[in-house]
C-alpha cells in the first residue's frame, strides 16, 4: 500500500484534500489526521471491516475499545445514550480533549467498542478533524496513529515512521496543540462519574462543572477506556522515573545529581511548564530513542492541578508501570 501525505492548514483545510480523505474513509480505508491532542488513525466507526483494519495496522489488542469522533452533539446522541451529566460536560467542553463513556446505541458495532455495552465519544477541537468527520458523513473511530504501545504521534512525520505502507493517507496539519490524549470520563452511572484516564482536560475543571469529585475507576470499569490496561507510550529504550532529590532506579541519576561513575548524561530536555512538558513529552521520547543513549530519565511532575495528572499517567506507563 502506498501511503500518501497531504499538507493541510489546520484552521482552513483545503476542501479538495478533505474530500479526497473523506472518500477514503467512505471506502473503508484508513486516514491519519491531526486533533488537538495527538494524531488519530481514522476509519468509518460504523464499518466493522474498516475498524478491524485499524487494529491490524496498529497491532492493537482487539479488546481495547476505540474512541468515536463526532463533529456535533447531535451525532454523539446517535452513538450513545446521553444523560444530564453528559450533556452538561459536552455543552461546556466540546469541542475539546474530553471523552465521555456512555451506554452505546446499537448503531456502534461491537468491533468499535471492543464488545462492551458502552462506547467512548468525543468532539475534537481541530478544524481539520471536524471537517474530515463532516465530509465523511459518518462517525470516525480513531485511536492514536502509531504502532500499539509506542509513544503517540504529535506530528505527521512520526505517523509516517510507524504507519508507512499500512494506511492510505496522512493529513499533515503540523504539530498538535496539546500533546497528550483526551481525558476519559465514565458517565454510565450519572450519579457516580469515574475518571478512567487523565489527560488533556484537567480533573479539577471537570469536577467544578459537575459540582462533585470524580471517583477512581475499578478493574471492571477500567476496560471501558483505551490506554488503561496495556503498556503504552514506550520508546525502544528503557524509561526510568526521576523525582527531585532522589536517585533513579538502578542508581542512575539525572540533571547532574548523584551521577555514579561510568554513567554519562548525554542530553537534558527541560520544559518550563506542565503544558510545555505535555506538548513535548512524546516527541522527546521519540527523539531521544534515535540517539545513542542507554535509557531515558523523565522527571515526575509533582503539581496537583492542570495537566500534571495526565503527564504522570503517560510517564508511568511509558516506564512499564501499569
C-alpha positions in Angstrom: 0.0 0.0 0.0 1.2 3.5 -0.9 0.7 6.0 2.0 0.0 9.5 0.7 0.8 12.6 2.8 -1.1 15.8 2.1 -0.4 19.1 3.9 -3.3 21.0 5.3 -3.9 24.3 7.1 -5.4 23.1 10.4 -7.6 26.2 10.6 -8.6 26.3 6.9 -8.1 22.9 5.4 -8.2 22.6 1.6 -11.7 21.3 0.7 -10.3 19.2 -2.1 -7.8 17.4 0.2 -10.5 16.8 2.8 -12.9 15.5 0.1 -10.1 13.0 -1.0 -9.6 11.9 2.6 -13.3 11.5 3.1 -13.7 9.3 0.1 -11.0 7.0 1.6 -13.0 6.8 4.8 -16.2 6.1 2.9 -14.5 3.3 1.0 -13.4 1.6 4.2 -9.8 2.9 4.2 -7.6 4.5 6.9 -6.7 8.2 7.2 -4.4 9.6 9.9 -5.4 13.2 10.9 -4.4 15.8 13.5 -6.5 16.5 16.5 -5.7 18.9 19.3 -4.3 16.0 21.4 -2.4 13.7 19.2 -2.7 12.4 15.6 -5.6 9.9 15.2 -5.8 6.9 12.9 -9.3 7.1 11.5 -11.8 4.7 9.9 -15.6 4.6 9.5 -16.7 3.8 13.0 -19.8 2.1 11.6 -17.9 -0.2 9.3 -16.7 -3.3 11.1 -14.2 -4.3 8.4 -12.7 -0.8 8.4 -12.5 -0.8 12.1 -10.7 -4.2 12.1 -8.1 -2.7 9.8 -7.2 -0.1 12.5 -6.4 -3.0 14.9 -4.3 -4.7 12.2 -2.4 -1.6 11.2 -1.5 -0.7 14.8 -1.0 -4.2 16.1 -3.6 -3.3 18.7 -5.3 -5.8 21.0 -8.9 -6.4 19.9 -10.3 -5.9 23.4 -9.1 -2.3 23.5 -12.0 0.0 22.6 -11.8 2.9 20.2 -12.9 6.4 20.6 -15.7 7.5 18.3 -15.1 11.0 17.0 -18.0 13.2 16.1 -18.5 16.7 14.7 -21.7 17.6 16.6 -23.7 16.9 19.7 -26.5 15.5 17.6 -24.1 13.0 16.1 -22.9 12.0 19.6 -26.6 11.5 20.5 -26.9 9.0 17.7 -24.0 7.0 19.0 -24.7 6.8 22.8 -27.4 7.4 25.3 -26.6 10.8 26.8 -27.6 11.7 30.4 -27.8 15.1 32.1 -24.2 15.0 33.3 -23.0 14.1 29.8 -25.0 17.0 28.3 -23.5 19.3 30.8 -19.9 18.3 30.1 -20.4 18.2 26.4 -22.0 21.6 26.1 -19.3 23.1 28.2 -16.1 21.4 27.0 -16.8 20.2 23.4 -15.1 20.5 21.1 -12.1 19.7 23.4 -9.9 17.0 24.9 -12.7 15.2 26.8 -14.0 11.7 26.0 -17.3 10.5 27.5 -18.1 6.8 28.1 -21.8 6.1 27.9 -24.2 3.2 27.1 -23.8 2.5 23.4 -26.6 2.6 20.9 -26.9 -0.4 18.5 -25.5 1.6 15.6 -22.0 1.3 17.0 -20.5 -2.1 16.0 -19.1 -4.4 18.6 -15.7 -4.2 17.0 -15.6 -0.4 17.6 -16.5 -0.8 21.3 -14.5 -4.0 21.9 -17.6 -5.9 22.6 -18.6 -3.7 25.5 -22.1 -2.3 26.1 -20.5 1.2 26.3 -19.0 3.5 23.7 -16.5 6.3 24.1 -17.2 9.5 22.2 -15.6 12.9 21.8 -15.6 16.0 19.6 -12.1 17.0 18.6 -11.0 20.7 18.9 -9.3 20.8 15.5 -11.0 22.2 12.3 -9.3 19.6 10.1 -10.5 16.7 12.2 -14.1 18.0 12.3 -14.0 18.8 8.6 -13.0 15.2 7.8 -15.7 13.8 10.0 -18.4 16.0 8.4 -17.2 15.3 4.9 -17.1 11.6 5.5 -20.8 11.6 6.5 -20.1 9.2 9.4 -18.5 8.9 12.8 -14.8 8.2 12.8 -13.2 5.7 15.1 -9.7 6.8 15.8 -7.0 5.7 18.3 -3.6 7.3 18.1 -1.9 6.8 14.8 1.1 4.8 15.9 2.2 1.3 16.4 0.5 0.0 19.5 2.4 0.6 22.7 4.7 3.3 21.2 4.8 7.0 22.1 1.8 8.7 20.5 2.5 10.8 17.4 2.3 14.6 17.7 3.3 15.3 14.1 2.8 13.7 10.7 6.5 12.6 10.4 6.1 10.4 13.4 2.9 8.9 11.9 4.7 8.1 8.7 7.5 6.4 10.6 5.1 4.0 12.2 2.3 3.7 9.6 4.0 4.0 6.1 2.6 1.3 3.8 -0.1 0.4 6.3 -2.6 3.2 5.8 -3.9 5.1 2.8 -3.4 8.8 3.8 -1.9 11.2 6.3 -3.3 14.7 6.7 -0.3 16.8 7.8 -1.6 19.6 9.9 1.7 20.3 11.7 2.4 19.8 15.4 -0.6 19.3 17.6 -1.7 21.8 20.3 -1.7 19.7 23.5 0.5 16.6 23.0 -1.3 14.1 25.3 -4.6 12.3 24.7 -8.0 13.2 26.0 -9.3 12.8 29.5 -11.8 9.9 29.6 -14.8 10.1 32.0 -17.2 7.2 32.5 -20.8 8.5 33.0 -22.7 5.3 32.6 -23.8 5.8 36.1 -24.6 9.6 36.2 -24.5 9.6 40.0 -21.0 8.1 40.0 -18.8 9.8 37.5 -15.4 8.0 37.1 -12.1 9.2 35.9 -10.9 6.4 33.6 -7.9 8.2 32.1 -6.4 11.6 33.0 -5.4 13.7 30.0 -5.8 17.0 28.3 -8.8 18.2 30.3 -7.8 18.7 33.9 -9.7 16.9 36.6 -10.4 20.0 38.7 -12.1 21.7 35.7 -14.4 18.7 35.2 -15.2 18.4 38.9 -16.0 22.1 39.1 -18.5 21.8 36.3 -20.2 18.7 37.7 -20.1 20.0 41.3 -18.7 16.8 42.7 -15.4 14.8 42.8 -14.6 12.2 40.2 -14.3 8.7 41.6 -11.5 6.3 40.8 -12.1 3.5 38.4 -12.1 -0.1 39.4 -11.0 -3.1 37.4 -14.4 -3.6 35.9 -14.8 -0.1 34.6 -11.2 0.4 33.5 -11.7 -1.8 30.4 -14.2 0.8 29.0 -11.3 3.2 28.2 -8.5 2.9 25.8 -5.0 3.3 27.1 -5.5 1.9 30.5 -4.7 -1.9 30.6 -1.5 -2.3 28.5 1.9 -0.8 28.4 1.7 2.4 26.3 3.8 5.3 25.2 7.0 3.4 25.4 10.1 4.1 23.3 12.5 1.3 22.3 14.9 2.0 25.1 14.1 1.9 28.9 12.4 4.8 30.6 13.1 5.4 34.3 11.4 8.0 36.5 13.3 10.6 38.5 11.8 12.5 41.4 13.7 15.6 42.6 16.1 14.8 45.4 16.0 11.0 44.8 18.3 8.6 43.0 16.9 6.9 39.9 16.1 3.2 39.7 19.3 1.3 39.2 21.4 4.1 40.7 21.1 6.2 37.7 20.9 9.9 38.2 19.6 12.9 36.3 20.3 16.6 35.9 23.8 16.3 37.4 22.7 14.8 40.8 24.4 11.7 42.2 25.8 10.6 38.9 27.7 7.3 39.5 31.0 6.5 37.9 30.7 5.3 34.3 27.3 7.0 33.6 27.5 9.7 31.0 24.5 12.1 30.9 24.4 13.0 27.2 21.3 15.2 27.0 18.8 17.0 29.1 15.4 18.2 27.7 13.9 20.7 30.2 10.3 22.1 30.0 9.3 25.4 31.6 5.7 24.3 32.4 3.4 21.3 32.6 1.8 22.5 29.4 5.1 22.6 27.5 6.0 19.2 29.1 2.8 17.7 27.8 3.4 19.2 24.3 6.9 17.8 24.1 6.8 14.5 26.1 6.1 12.1 23.3 8.2 13.9 20.7 11.1 14.0 23.2 10.9 10.3 23.8 10.9 9.6 20.1 13.8 11.9 19.5 16.0 10.6 22.3 15.5 6.9 21.4 17.0 7.7 18.0 20.2 8.9 19.7 22.9 6.7 21.1 21.7 6.6 24.7 21.1 3.7 27.1 18.0 4.9 28.9 15.7 8.0 29.2 15.1 9.5 32.6 11.9 11.5 32.9 11.1 13.9 35.7 8.0 13.1 37.7 5.6 16.2 37.7 4.6 17.0 41.3 1.9 19.6 40.5 -1.6 18.9 41.8 -3.5 20.6 39.1 -3.6 21.2 35.3 -2.0 18.6 33.0 0.3 17.1 35.6 -2.0 14.2 36.4 -2.2 13.2 32.7 1.6 13.5 32.4 2.1 11.2 35.4 -0.1 8.6 33.8 1.8 8.7 30.5 5.2 8.7 32.1 4.3 5.8 34.4 3.0 3.7 31.5 6.0 4.5 29.3 8.2 3.1 32.1 6.1 0.0 32.2 4.1 0.6 35.4 0.5 -0.4 34.7 
